[in-house]
């Protein structure tokens, strides 16, 4: 029985490249999922793609397929285990396992605060969203206005533009 081997020019040279993970922005108060970024070309079978993450010298996650990270700066090592193969008589013939690694500094930025939020108490809005909105009248009050201290907020806004976008109008007093 004759063996058939795929000619070298028909199959591209196997390449596995571990790419840099780009800076990401986590939602405000949340975490961001980070996964390995790997480019594979040719006859390659990837066995595993893992991350090891350190922050301030301490291991946060070791050999994980994906990691959820809070905003901050991390050292990340991406490791890929793979095998190349050739096709002989319609069956794959694998090489020994190989690996590629890449270390990098990764920054997860904190997302922007929302434009609208709930009050923190019956009479107060959070300091980062000081504009009080009264939903029944659809009027918003700024901290320097006369009725600000007498208004029970139902919505709190970061900016006047956010209050206007929600359909509120400015208090006349």
LINURDA-V473307 format. One record per residue. N is the residue number from 1. PHI is phi in whole degrees, -180 to 180 (999 if undefined). PSI is psi in degrees with one decimal (999 if undefined). Layout:
[[N | PHI | PSI] [N | PHI | PSI]]
This chain:
[[1 | 999 | 131.9] [2 | -83 | 140.7] [3 | -94 | 140.1] [4 | -111 | 124.6] [5 | -116 | 134.9] [6 | -69 | 127.2] [7 | -62 | 150.8] [8 | -60 | -35.2] [9 | -73 | -20.9] [10 | -78 | -35.9] [11 | -104 | 127.0] [12 | -65 | 152.2] [13 | -59 | 129.0] [14 | -62 | 133.3] [15 | -139 | 132.0] [16 | -126 | 119.6] [17 | -124 | 125.4] [18 | -89 | 119.6] [19 | -97 | 160.2] [20 | -71 | 138.1] [21 | -83 | 126.1] [22 | -73 | 156.4] [23 | -59 | 137.4] [24 | -124 | 160.2] [25 | -118 | 120.4] [26 | -82 | 149.0] [27 | -63 | 153.7] [28 | -56 | 127.1] [29 | 74 | 8.5] [30 | -123 | -167.7] [31 | -122 | 163.0] [32 | -120 | 135.6] [33 | -86 | 130.6] [34 | -118 | 133.9] [35 | -128 | 156.7] [36 | -64 | 146.1] [37 | -115 | 113.7] [38 | -133 | 134.8] [39 | -108 | 128.4] [40 | -123 | 133.5] [41 | -138 | 138.2] [42 | 96 | -162.7] [43 | -88 | 85.7] [44 | -133 | 136.7] [45 | -115 | 115.2] [46 | -84 | 124.9] [47 | -88 | -41.5] [48 | -158 | 149.8] [49 | -131 | 115.0] [50 | -130 | 156.9] [51 | -120 | 140.8] [52 | -122 | 124.2] [53 | -119 | 132.8] [54 | -124 | 145.1] [55 | -134 | 124.8] [56 | 54 | 38.2] [57 | 82 | -7.2] [58 | -100 | 142.4] [59 | -78 | 123.0] [60 | -91 | -41.3] [61 | -149 | 140.8] [62 | -127 | 126.1] [63 | 52 | 53.4] [64 | -110 | 148.9] [65 | -73 | -31.7] [66 | -151 | 154.9] [67 | -138 | 137.0] [68 | -97 | 121.4] [69 | -122 | 141.8] [70 | -78 | 165.7] [71 | -59 | 140.1] [72 | 157 | -173.3] [73 | -114 | 132.3] [74 | -131 | 159.4] [75 | -105 | 124.5] [76 | -122 | 131.9] [77 | -115 | 121.9] [78 | -102 | 130.9] [79 | -128 | 131.4] [80 | -123 | 127.0] [81 | -107 | 131.8] [82 | -152 | 166.9] [83 | -134 | 145.5] [84 | -95 | 161.3] [85 | -146 | 159.1] [86 | -125 | 156.2] [87 | -103 | 119.4] [88 | -124 | 120.0] [89 | 54 | 38.8] [90 | 79 | 3.9] [91 | -119 | 149.0] [92 | -81 | 136.0] [93 | -116 | 114.7] [94 | -92 | 150.6] [95 | -87 | -179.1] [96 | -71 | 161.5] [97 | -67 | 141.9] [98 | -126 | 166.2] [99 | -143 | 153.5] [100 | -131 | 141.2] [101 | -133 | 157.4] [102 | -148 | 132.9] [103 | -110 | 144.3] [104 | -156 | 164.5] [105 | -96 | 131.1] [106 | -123 | 131.7] [107 | -111 | 127.3] [108 | -108 | 116.2] [109 | -86 | 153.6] [110 | -83 | 133.6] [111 | -71 | 164.6] [112 | -72 | 147.0] [113 | -64 | 153.1] [114 | -68 | 157.7] [115 | -78 | -20.2] [116 | -137 | 140.2] [117 | -151 | 172.9] [118 | -84 | 155.2] [119 | -65 | 154.8] [120 | -88 | -19.2] [121 | -151 | -176.3] [122 | -61 | -33.8] [123 | -114 | -5.8] [124 | -125 | 146.1] [125 | -104 | 158.8] [126 | -64 | 154.4] [127 | -61 | -29.1] [128 | -83 | -8.8] [129 | -136 | 72.3] [130 | -80 | -8.5] [131 | -83 | 121.6] [132 | -89 | 131.6] [133 | -116 | 132.5] [134 | -105 | 109.2] [135 | -68 | -30.9] [136 | -70 | -33.5] [137 | -101 | -12.2] [138 | 59 | 39.1] [139 | -117 | 139.3] [140 | -112 | 152.2] [141 | -125 | 133.6] [142 | -90 | 154.8] [143 | -57 | -26.9] [144 | -93 | 7.5] [145 | -91 | 159.7] [146 | -61 | -43.1] [147 | -95 | 12.0] [148 | -59 | -49.1] [149 | -71 | -19.6] [150 | -96 | 3.0] [151 | -100 | 128.3] [152 | -89 | 115.6] [153 | -75 | 140.9] [154 | -106 | -26.2] [155 | -136 | 150.1] [156 | -124 | 138.5] [157 | -123 | 149.5] [158 | -77 | -40.6] [159 | -136 | 161.9] [160 | -63 | -37.4] [161 | -61 | -37.0] [162 | -67 | -39.8] [163 | -66 | -43.2] [164 | -65 | -40.0] [165 | -64 | -26.8] [166 | -85 | -1.0] [167 | 97 | 8.4] [168 | -86 | 156.9] [169 | -119 | 158.0] [170 | -74 | 143.5] [171 | -65 | 142.4] [172 | -83 | -12.5] [173 | -109 | 999]]
